[in-house]
């Protein structure tokens, strides 16, 4: 990862410098190069100590400190306006590292990287200050030769540790090097490092040690701080603690006393200013006085523990920010950063940029039926398959949920993306093994391509997203390439959604009722309630033009509830006027979105109770495709509704894939023969035979049959001869408003 490499380079450069001034200049130079900054200024203890691209006297420390505090985002130097960002440096000599460039703001990931660099610089300067301080003290005490040799050994140890950090050595290896170096340099037999547990900071565990008896080590995990002796006291008090005669100390740990520990010193370890652990050294030889040089050496090693932890956690945070924790793919932030760079490279090379939006089809069904664990496994396997289809320069990202994106930098045309889309489609079609269950899914892809100087990065993402939704609308398991007309259609869709939401508030919906007729007697026995939208500007809008949008936005829930309640109310009113005749039934369509609502049975029960309509007079119609793609909860919902006395009908019967199986599984009372069968029943013998077969199937299963879309007398004759019980269509009546239907039902009133 680029950010990791840059931070590693920064740490290596700073660690290689022999003193503070050299490290300071190296830091501003490396930071400016890594973040493509034109100016860089380092302020330490209120003074400008290092600059790049600007003279020190031109930089005002007070202004730079405001930048580091986040109170200023621009600054003018020598007549040039710069976008600036800064990161504070803590410690005994606080400061700020500020970078600036003309015409381009710093991205969030760049600010995060700069903060990591500032923290590394802070700890490195602190270590160098310790060495310098000890060198001066040695000179003052007249112990120049011996002390300088000791300090040189300290510098060598610290440099070796810094190089381990710079080389991205495993954290455990770095911590072990620190504890062993502390014991060696202080001529002690024992050293250990304990860190607070992330899930419970009131307990600590020993993570590295030298010279501890093996039988004690298992007892050093998750030790409460108040029972942790010298180490616990150091952490709780955030201070260096020294015990010169351990056996007589009131805070001694009995097991450690029995191991013949004679003297102990402990110093807290910090991360971002908070105590996170303790570095402890001790001796089995004899009680010992801990002099000032020994204290400073231990503090220096503790600072390097802080440096190692901060570096590891910073990289961990960057990895989390730039990579999806589940799949390991790039995150949205990293994808967008690489997309911006791809645009810059394409403009320079006079080439294009392409991207793909990938969305799994029916992922929610897998998640609901097999569980979220299986859903996560599916996402991981999908990510692996997408990666296997890419070129070396391509980037795959998980944007969230079951949405993925692929970036193709320096693309020569949309053909590059089309070929990749084909490979991904084929890869996803292969079966997945989810907890031993063979599972099949597909995906829909949208492709967008632009040449250098064309669309902006965000526009390209929107275009690919629109193309993906177009692929969904055209049947899924396919890809679509963005065309400008999609943008206009999308704008129209947004307007439709806004109008639809207003329509719910303004009660712009109306019901039409189409009679359901007993074919042999011609008697109207029931009605189908059909919703229409009376738009204030566009007039009457048919269901096919707005129901899909209502389902996609979940507006079908309030619309569907209104249809149910109004249909029950109006039918109950008509039934009170039928003077002893058989009451009418009313059929109401329920969508998959409504069936997902756990309170649907209660809504149906409430609609019946408020209207006074008997439950046997209500028919709930479900599309056959809804039953084919059902979730485990679907059957339970239908059984609850059925228990109220409501009848269930399968609409558009014969257009699904597994009609017979679902007739047996679901508590269905009625099958409605789809209009496509009825259309040819009088002209095509095969159609008549198929329709007759459906009627006979219904009779065998004791189900009522309703033929939809009857328009001609020949169709009526064939259906009647075939013993179809009921029918509806324009031959009898078109869908009528309540006034017109009332006149049809009660012509004498």
C-alpha positions in Angstrom: 0.0 0.0 0.0 1.3 3.4 -0.9 0.7 5.1 2.4 2.5 2.3 4.2 5.5 2.6 1.9 5.6 6.3 2.5 5.5 6.1 6.3 8.1 3.4 6.2 10.4 5.5 4.1 9.8 8.5 6.4 10.7 6.4 9.5 13.8 5.0 7.9 15.0 8.5 6.8 14.5 10.0 10.2 16.0 7.1 12.1 19.2 7.3 10.0 20.0 10.9 11.2 22.6 11.3 14.0 21.1 14.3 15.7 18.0 16.4 16.1 18.6 19.1 13.4 19.5 16.5 10.8 16.4 14.5 11.6 14.2 17.7 11.5 15.5 18.7 8.0 15.1 15.1 6.7 11.6 15.0 8.1 10.3 18.1 6.2 12.1 17.0 3.0 10.6 13.5 3.1 7.1 14.7 4.1 7.0 17.3 1.3 8.1 14.6 -1.2 5.6 12.0 0.0 2.6 14.4 -0.1 3.6 16.3 -3.2 3.8 19.6 -1.2 5.5 22.7 -2.5 6.4 24.1 0.9 7.1 22.4 4.3 7.8 24.0 7.6 8.7 22.5 11.0 8.1 24.5 14.1 9.6 23.3 17.4 9.1 25.1 20.7 7.8 28.2 18.9 10.8 28.4 16.5 11.0 27.6 12.8 13.7 24.9 12.7 13.5 23.5 9.1 11.9 24.6 5.9 11.5 23.5 2.2 10.3 25.8 -0.5 10.1 28.9 1.7 12.6 31.0 3.8 12.4 30.6 7.5 11.9 34.3 8.1 8.8 34.3 5.9 7.1 31.7 8.0 5.2 33.0 11.1 5.2 30.4 13.9 1.8 31.6 15.3 0.1 31.2 11.9 1.7 27.7 11.5 0.4 26.7 14.9 -3.1 27.7 13.9 -2.8 25.4 10.9 -1.7 22.5 13.1 -4.7 23.1 15.3 -7.0 22.9 12.4 -8.1 26.6 12.6 -6.7 27.6 9.2 -6.7 25.8 5.8 -5.0 28.4 3.6 -2.0 30.6 3.9 -0.2 33.2 1.8 3.6 33.2 1.6 5.7 35.5 -0.7 2.5 36.5 -2.6 1.4 32.9 -3.3 -1.7 31.4 -1.8 -1.3 27.8 -0.5 -3.8 25.2 0.7 -2.2 24.0 3.9 -2.5 21.2 6.4 -0.6 20.5 9.6 0.0 17.9 12.3 0.9 18.7 15.9 4.1 17.3 17.5 3.9 16.6 21.2 6.5 15.9 23.8 8.7 18.2 26.0 9.4 20.5 23.0 6.0 20.6 21.2 5.7 21.9 17.6 3.9 21.5 14.3 4.7 20.1 10.9 3.0 22.1 8.1 2.7 21.3 4.4 1.3 23.5 1.6 0.7 23.5 -2.1 -1.0 25.8 -4.5 -4.4 25.0 -6.1 -5.1 21.6 -4.6 -6.5 20.7 -1.1 -5.1 17.8 0.9 -7.2 14.7 0.9 -8.2 13.0 4.2 -5.8 10.1 3.7 -3.0 12.6 3.2 -3.8 14.3 6.4 -3.8 10.9 8.2 -0.4 10.1 6.7 1.0 13.5 7.8 -0.2 12.8 11.4 1.6 9.5 11.4 4.8 11.2 10.2 4.5 13.8 12.9 4.1 11.1 15.6 7.2 9.2 14.3 9.2 12.4 14.3 8.1 13.3 17.8 9.3 9.9 19.2 12.5 10.0 17.2 13.4 13.5 18.4 12.6 12.4 21.9 15.1 9.5 21.6 17.7 11.7 20.2 17.2 14.3 23.0 17.7 11.5 25.6 21.0 10.6 24.0 22.1 14.2 23.8 21.1 14.9 27.3 23.1 12.0 28.6 26.1 13.0 26.6 26.0 16.5 28.2 25.5 15.0 31.7 28.5 12.7 31.2 30.6 15.6 30.2 29.5 17.6 33.3 30.3 14.7 35.6 33.8 14.2 34.3 32.8 10.7 33.1 33.2 11.5 29.5 34.9 8.4 28.1 32.9 5.7 29.9 29.6 7.5 29.6 30.1 8.3 25.9 30.8 4.6 25.3 27.6 3.7 27.1 25.6 6.3 25.3 27.0 5.0 22.0 25.8 1.5 22.9 22.4 3.0 23.7 22.3 4.8 20.4 23.3 1.6 18.6 20.5 -0.4 20.3 17.9 2.3 19.6 19.0 2.6 16.0 18.7 -1.2 15.6 15.2 -1.0 17.0 14.2 1.9 14.7 15.5 -0.1 11.7 13.3 -3.0 12.7 10.3 -0.7 12.8 11.3 0.9 9.4 11.6 -2.5 7.8 8.1 -3.5 9.0 9.4 -6.3 11.1 6.7 -8.2 13.1 5.6 -6.2 16.1 6.5 -9.1 18.4 10.0 -9.2 17.1 10.4 -5.5 17.8 9.0 -5.7 21.3 11.3 -8.7 22.1 14.3 -6.7 20.8 13.4 -3.8 23.1 13.1 -5.9 26.3 16.3 -7.8 25.5 18.2 -4.6 24.7 17.0 -3.0 28.0 18.2 -5.9 30.0 21.5 -6.0 28.2 22.3 -2.3 28.3 21.4 -2.0 32.0 23.4 -5.3 32.8 20.2 -6.9 34.3 18.9 -10.4 34.1 15.3 -9.6 33.8 13.1 -7.3 31.6 9.4 -7.5 30.6 6.8 -5.6 28.8 3.1 -5.7 29.8 0.3 -4.1 27.8 -3.3 -3.3 28.7 -6.0 -5.5 27.1 -8.0 -3.7 24.5 -11.2 -5.3 25.6 -10.6 -4.5 29.3 -8.0 -1.8 30.2 -8.2 -2.7 33.9 -6.1 -5.8 33.2 -2.7 -6.3 31.6 -0.8 -9.1 30.1 2.9 -9.7 29.7 3.7 -9.7 25.9 7.5 -9.9 26.0 10.0 -10.9 28.6 13.7 -11.9 29.3 14.8 -13.9 32.3 11.5 -14.9 33.8 11.1 -18.4 35.1 8.9 -20.5 32.8 6.4 -21.4 35.5 5.6 -17.7 36.2 4.9 -16.7 32.6 1.4 -18.3 32.4 0.3 -16.3 35.5 1.2 -13.0 33.9 -1.9 -12.9 31.5 -4.9 -10.6 32.2 -3.6 -9.6 35.6 -5.7 -6.8 37.3 -3.6 -3.7 37.6 -4.1 -3.4 41.3 -2.6 -6.9 41.7 0.3 -6.3 39.3 2.8 -5.0 41.8 5.3 -2.4 40.5 4.1 -2.6 37.0 0.5 -2.0 38.0 1.5 1.0 40.2 3.5 2.5 37.3 0.5 2.2 35.0 -2.1 3.5 37.4 0.1 6.4 38.5 1.5 7.1 35.1 5.0 7.5 36.6 8.3 5.7 36.9 8.4 3.5 40.0 11.6 2.1 41.6 11.9 -0.6 44.2 15.4 -1.1 45.5 14.6 -4.0 47.8 11.8 -6.0 46.2 11.4 -8.7 48.9 10.5 -6.0 51.6 8.2 -4.0 49.3 4.5 -4.0 50.2 3.6 -4.2 46.5 5.8 -7.2 45.7 4.1 -10.1 44.0 4.7 -13.3 46.0 5.5 -15.5 43.0 8.1 -13.0 41.9 9.6 -12.8 45.4 9.9 -16.6 45.5 11.7 -16.4 42.2 14.4 -14.3 44.1 13.7 -10.9 42.5 15.8 -8.4 44.4 15.2 -5.0 42.7 12.7 -3.7 40.1 12.1 -0.5 38.1 9.1 0.2 35.9 8.2 3.0 33.5 4.8 3.5 31.8 4.4 3.1 28.0 2.2 5.6 26.1 0.3 5.6 22.9 -1.1 9.0 21.7 -0.7 10.3 25.2 -2.5 7.5 27.0 -0.9 4.9 29.2 -1.2 1.5 27.5 1.4 -0.6 29.4 4.6 -0.7 31.3 8.3 -1.6 30.6 9.9 -3.3 33.7 13.4 -4.4 34.5 14.8 -6.2 37.5 17.7 -8.1 39.0 18.1 -11.4 40.9 21.6 -10.5 42.1 21.1 -8.0 45.0 19.1 -4.9 46.0 20.1 -2.0 43.7 19.8 1.7 43.7 18.4 3.0 40.4 20.5 6.0 39.4 19.5 8.8 36.9 21.3 7.3 33.9 19.5 4.0 34.4 16.1 5.7 34.6 16.8 7.7 31.4 17.8 4.5 29.5 14.6 2.7 30.6 12.6 5.8 29.5 14.3 5.8 26.1 13.4 2.1 25.5 9.8 2.8 26.7 9.6 5.6 24.1 10.6 3.1 21.5 7.9 0.8 22.6 5.5 3.7 22.1 7.0 4.3 18.7 6.6 0.6 17.7 3.0 0.5 19.0 2.0 3.8 17.4 3.6 2.7 14.1 1.7 -0.6 14.2 -1.6 0.9 15.2 -1.2 3.7 12.6 -0.6 1.2 9.9 -3.5 -0.9 11.2 -5.8 2.2 11.1 -4.6 3.0 7.6 -5.2 -0.5 6.5 -8.7 -0.4 7.9 -9.3 3.0 6.3 -8.0 1.9 2.9 -9.1 -1.8 2.8 -12.3 -3.6 3.4 -12.0 -5.6 6.6 -14.0 -8.5 5.3 -12.7 -9.1 1.8 -9.3 -7.3 1.9 -10.2 -5.3 -1.2 -9.7 -1.6 -1.5 -12.1 0.6 0.5 -14.2 3.3 -1.0 -11.7 5.9 0.1 -8.7 4.2 -1.4 -10.7 3.5 -4.6 -11.6 7.1 -5.0 -8.0 8.2 -4.4 -6.8 5.8 -7.1 -9.5 6.9 -9.4 -8.3 10.5 -9.1 -4.7 9.4 -9.8 -6.0 7.4 -12.8 -7.6 10.5 -14.2 -4.3 12.5 -13.8 -2.3 9.7 -15.5 -4.8 9.3 -18.3 -4.6 13.0 -19.1 -0.8 12.8 -19.2 -0.8 9.7 -21.4 -3.7 10.8 -23.6 -5.7 7.6 -22.7 -8.9 6.9 -20.9 -10.3 5.6 -17.6 -12.9 2.9 -17.3 -14.7 1.5 -14.2 -17.2 -1.2 -13.4 -19.9 -1.3 -10.8 -20.7 -4.9 -9.7 -23.8 -5.7 -7.7 -24.8 -9.2 -6.7 -28.3 -10.4 -7.7 -30.6 -11.8 -4.9 -27.9 -11.4 -2.3 -30.6 -10.6 0.3 -32.2 -14.0 -0.3 -28.9 -15.8 0.4 -28.4 -13.7 3.5 -31.9 -14.3 4.8 -32.1 -18.0 4.0 -28.5 -19.2 4.9 -27.6 -16.6 7.5 -25.2 -13.6 7.7 -22.2 -15.9 8.2 -22.9 -17.5 4.8 -23.5 -14.1 3.3 -20.0 -13.0 4.5 -18.5 -16.2 3.0 -20.1 -15.4 -0.3 -18.8 -11.8 -0.3 -15.2 -13.1 0.4 -15.4 -15.7 -2.4 -16.9 -13.1 -4.8 -14.0 -10.8 -4.0 -11.5 -13.5 -4.8 -13.2 -14.3 -8.1 -13.2 -10.6 -9.1 -9.5 -10.3 -8.3 -8.7 -13.4 -10.3 -10.2 -11.6 -13.4 -8.1 -8.4 -13.1 -5.0 -7.2 -14.8 -2.0 -6.2 -12.6 -2.8 -2.4 -12.9 -6.6 -2.8 -12.1 -8.1 -2.1 -8.6 -11.1 -3.9 -7.1 -12.9 -2.4 -4.2 -15.9 -3.3 -2.0 -18.0 -0.1 -1.6 -20.4 -1.6 0.9 -22.9 -4.4 1.3 -22.8 -6.5 -1.9 -21.5 -3.6 -4.1 -18.1 -3.9 -5.7 -16.2 -1.6 -8.1 -13.3 -2.1 -10.5 -11.0 0.6 -11.8 -9.2 0.2 -15.2 -6.5 2.9 -15.4 -5.0 3.9 -18.8 -7.8 2.1 -20.7 -7.7 2.3 -24.5 -11.5 2.0 -24.9 -14.7 0.6 -23.5 -13.8 -2.8 -25.0 -11.2 -3.3 -22.2 -14.0 -3.0 -19.6 -16.4 -5.1 -21.6 -14.0 -8.0 -21.8 -13.4 -7.8 -18.0 -17.1 -7.6 -17.3 -17.6 -10.8 -19.4 -14.9 -12.6 -17.3 -16.5 -11.5 -14.0 -20.0 -12.6 -15.1 -18.6 -16.1 -16.0 -16.7 -16.4 -12.8 -19.6 -15.4 -10.6 -22.0 -17.9 -12.4 -19.9 -20.8 -11.1 -21.4 -22.4 -7.9 -20.3 -21.3 -4.5 -19.7 -23.6 -1.6 -21.3 -22.0 1.5 -21.1 -24.2 4.6 -21.3 -27.3 2.4 -24.3 -26.0 0.4 -23.9 -25.5 -3.3 -25.2 -22.0 -4.0 -25.7 -20.1 -7.3 -25.8 -16.4 -7.6 -25.3 -13.9 -10.5 -24.3 -10.3 -10.7 -25.2 -7.2 -12.6 -22.5 -4.9 -13.9 -22.4 -1.3 -15.2 -19.6 0.0 -17.3 -18.5 3.6 -17.7 -15.6 4.9 -19.8 -14.2 8.4 -20.4 -11.3 9.8 -22.3 -8.8 12.2 -20.9 -10.4 15.5 -20.1 -13.9 14.0 -20.2 -16.0 13.3 -17.1 -14.8 14.0 -13.6 -14.1 11.0 -11.3 -17.3 11.3 -9.4 -19.3 11.6 -12.6 -17.7 8.4 -13.9 -18.8 6.6 -10.7 -22.3 7.8 -11.1 -22.4 6.8 -14.7 -21.2 3.2 -13.9 -23.8 3.0 -11.1 -26.6 4.1 -13.5 -25.5 1.5 -16.1 -25.5 -1.2 -13.3 -29.1 -0.4 -12.5 -30.0 -0.6 -16.2 -28.5 -4.1 -16.2 -30.8 -5.0 -13.2 -33.8 -3.6 -15.1 -33.0 -5.6 -18.2 -33.0 -9.0 -16.4 -29.8 -9.1 -14.3 -26.8 -11.4 -14.8 -25.5 -9.1 -17.6 -23.7 -5.9 -18.1 -24.7 -2.5 -19.6 -22.6 0.3 -20.9 -23.4 3.8 -19.9 -25.1 6.0 -22.5 -26.0 9.7 -22.0 -29.7 8.8 -22.3 -29.4 6.9 -19.0 -28.7 10.2 -17.3 -31.9 11.7 -18.6 -33.8 8.6 -17.6 -32.3 8.8 -14.1 -33.3 12.4 -13.7 -36.9 11.5 -14.7 -36.8 8.6 -12.2 -35.8 11.1 -9.5 -38.6 13.3 -10.4 -41.0 10.4 -10.4 -39.8 9.4 -6.9 -40.3 12.9 -5.6 -43.8 13.1 -7.2 -44.7 9.7 -5.8 -43.8 10.7 -2.2 -45.9 13.9 -2.6 -48.7 11.8 -4.0 -48.9 9.7 -0.8 -49.1 12.8 1.3 -51.7 14.4 -1.0 -53.9 11.3 -1.4 -53.6 11.4 -5.2 -54.4 7.6 -5.6 -57.7 6.2 -6.8 -59.1 2.7 -7.0 -60.6 1.1 -10.1 -62.6 -2.1 -9.7 -62.8 -4.8 -12.4 -65.7 -7.3 -12.0 -65.0 -11.0 -11.7 -67.8 -13.0 -13.3 -69.2 -16.5 -13.0 -68.7 -17.6 -16.6 -71.8 -19.9 -16.8 -74.3 -17.5 -15.2 -72.8 -14.1 -16.0 -73.2 -13.1 -12.3 -70.7 -10.7 -10.8 -69.3 -12.5 -7.8 -66.2 -10.5 -7.0 -64.0 -7.5 -7.8 -60.3 -6.9 -8.3 -59.1 -3.6 -6.8 -56.6 -1.8 -9.1 -54.8 1.3 -8.0 -54.4 4.3 -10.3 -52.5 7.6 -9.7 -54.2 10.8 -10.6 -51.2 13.0 -11.2 -52.0 16.8 -11.0 -50.1 17.5 -14.2 -49.7 14.2 -16.1 -53.2 13.0 -15.5 -54.1 9.3 -14.8 -50.9 7.2 -14.5 -51.3 3.4 -14.9 -49.8 1.0 -12.4 -46.9 -0.3 -14.6 -45.6 3.3 -14.8 -45.2 3.8 -11.0 -45.6 0.5 -9.1 -41.9 -0.6 -9.8 -40.7 2.7 -8.4 -43.0 2.4 -5.4 -41.6 -1.0 -4.7 -38.0 0.1 -5.1 -38.5 3.0 -2.7 -40.8 1.1 -0.3 -43.5 3.6 -0.9 -45.6 0.6 -1.9 -46.0 0.0 1.8 -48.2 3.0 2.6 -49.8 2.9 -0.9 -50.6 -0.8 -0.5 -52.1 -0.4 3.0 -54.4 2.4 1.7 -55.5 0.2 -1.2 -56.3 -2.7 1.2 -58.2 -0.5 3.6 -60.1 1.4 0.9 -61.0 -1.8 -1.0 -62.3 -3.5 2.1 -64.3 -0.4 3.1 -65.9 0.1 -0.3 -66.7 -3.6 -0.8 -68.4 -3.7 2.6 -70.5 -0.7 1.7 -71.6 -2.4 -1.6 -72.4 -5.7 0.2 -74.8 -3.9 2.6 -76.9 -2.9 -0.5 -77.1 -6.4 -2.1 -80.3 -7.3 -0.3 -79.7 -11.0 0.5 -77.6 -11.7 -2.5 -74.3 -13.5 -2.1 -71.7 -10.9 -0.9 -69.0 -9.8 -3.3 -65.4 -10.7 -2.7 -62.6 -8.2 -3.4 -59.1 -9.2 -4.6 -56.1 -7.0 -3.5 -52.6 -7.4 -4.9 -49.8 -7.7 -2.3 -46.1 -7.0 -3.4 -43.0 -8.8 -2.1 -42.0 -5.6 -0.3 -45.3 -5.6 1.6 -45.0 -9.4 2.4 -41.6 -8.6 4.0 -43.3 -6.4 6.6 -43.8 -8.5 9.8 -46.9 -6.6 10.7 -48.8 -7.4 7.5 -51.1 -10.0 9.1 -52.1 -7.3 11.7 -52.6 -4.7 9.0 -55.0 -7.1 7.1 -56.8 -7.9 10.3 -57.2 -4.2 11.1 -58.5 -3.4 7.6 -61.2 -6.1 8.0 -62.2 -5.1 11.5 -62.5 -1.4 10.6 -64.5 -2.0 7.4 -66.7 -4.8 8.7 -65.9 -6.9 5.7 -65.9 -10.6 6.5 -62.5 -12.2 6.1 -64.0 -14.7 3.6 -64.8 -11.8 1.2 -61.1 -10.8 1.0 -58.7 -12.4 -1.5 -55.0 -11.6 -1.3 -53.3 -12.0 -4.7 -49.6 -12.9 -4.9 -47.6 -13.1 -8.1 -46.2 -16.6 -8.9 -42.6 -15.1 -9.1 -43.0 -13.9 -5.5 -43.6 -17.5 -4.4 -40.7 -18.8 -6.5 -38.3 -16.4 -4.9 -39.7 -16.6 -1.4 -37.8 -16.4 1.9 -38.4 -18.8 4.9 -40.6 -16.1 6.5 -43.0 -15.9 3.5 -44.8 -19.2 4.3 -45.3 -18.1 8.0 -46.7 -14.7 6.9 -49.2 -16.4 4.5 -50.3 -18.9 7.1 -51.0 -16.1 9.6 -53.1 -14.3 6.9 -54.8 -17.5 6.0 -55.7 -18.2 9.6 -57.8 -15.0 9.6 -60.1 -16.6 7.0 -58.7 -14.7 4.1 -58.3 -16.5 0.8 -55.1 -16.6 -1.2 -54.8 -16.4 -5.0 -51.8 -16.9 -7.3 -51.8 -14.2 -10.0 -50.4 -14.7 -13.5 -50.4 -18.5 -13.0 -48.2 -20.5 -15.4 -45.5 -17.8 -15.9 -43.3 -19.0 -13.1 -40.8 -21.9 -13.0 -42.2 -24.3 -10.3 -45.9 -23.8 -10.3 -46.9 -27.3 -9.2 -44.4 -27.4 -6.3 -45.6 -24.1 -4.9 -49.3 -25.1 -5.2 -48.6 -28.0 -2.8 -46.5 -25.9 -0.4 -48.5 -22.7 0.0 -52.1 -22.5 1.3 -53.6 -21.3 -2.0 -57.3 -21.2 -2.8 -57.4 -19.7 -6.3 -55.3 -19.7 -9.4 -55.6 -16.9 -11.9 -54.8 -18.1 -15.5 -52.5 -15.5 -17.0 -53.8 -13.4 -19.9 -51.0 -14.7 -22.2 -52.8 -18.2 -22.2 -56.2 -16.7 -22.6 -55.2 -14.5 -25.6 -54.8 -17.5 -27.9 -57.3 -19.9 -26.5 -59.8 -19.5 -29.3 -57.3 -19.6 -32.2 -54.3 -21.8 -31.2 -55.2 -25.4 -30.3 -52.0 -25.8 -28.2 -53.0 -22.8 -26.1 -56.4 -24.1 -25.6 -55.0 -27.5 -24.5 -52.6 -25.9 -22.1 -55.3 -23.6 -20.6 -57.7 -26.6 -20.2 -54.8 -28.5 -18.4 -54.5 -25.6 -15.9 -58.3 -25.7 -15.3 -58.2 -29.4 -14.7 -55.3 -29.1 -12.4 -57.2 -26.5 -10.3 -60.2 -28.9 -10.2 -58.0 -31.8 -9.1 -56.6 -29.7 -6.3 -60.0 -28.3 -5.4 -58.9 -24.8 -6.4 -61.0 -22.1 -8.0 -59.8 -20.9 -11.4 -60.1 -17.3 -12.8 -59.2 -16.6 -16.4 -57.8 -13.1 -16.8 -58.0 -10.8 -19.9 -61.1 -12.2 -21.6 -61.9 -9.9 -24.5 -63.8 -12.0 -27.1 -66.9 -14.2 -27.1 -64.8 -17.1 -28.6 -62.5 -17.0 -25.6 -65.5 -17.1 -23.2 -67.0 -20.0 -25.1 -63.8 -22.1 -25.0 -63.2 -21.3 -21.3 -66.8 -22.1 -20.3 -66.8 -25.4 -22.2 -63.5 -26.2 -20.4 -65.3 -25.7 -17.0 -63.4 -22.6 -16.0 -65.4 -21.2 -13.1 -64.7 -17.5 -13.2 -63.2 -14.8 -15.4 -62.6 -11.1 -15.8 -61.6 -8.9 -18.7 -62.8 -6.1 -21.0 -65.5 -8.4 -22.5 -67.4 -7.9 -19.3 -66.1 -4.5 -18.1 -63.0 -2.4 -18.0 -61.7 -1.3 -14.5 -64.3 1.2 -13.2 -64.3 3.8 -10.6 -66.6 3.3 -7.6 -69.4 5.4 -9.0 -69.5 3.6 -12.4 -69.2 0.2 -10.7 -72.0 1.1 -8.3 -74.2 1.9 -11.3 -73.3 -1.5 -12.8 -74.0 -3.4 -9.6 -77.2 -1.5 -8.8 -78.7 -0.3 -12.1 -82.1 0.3 -10.5 -80.9 2.6 -7.8 
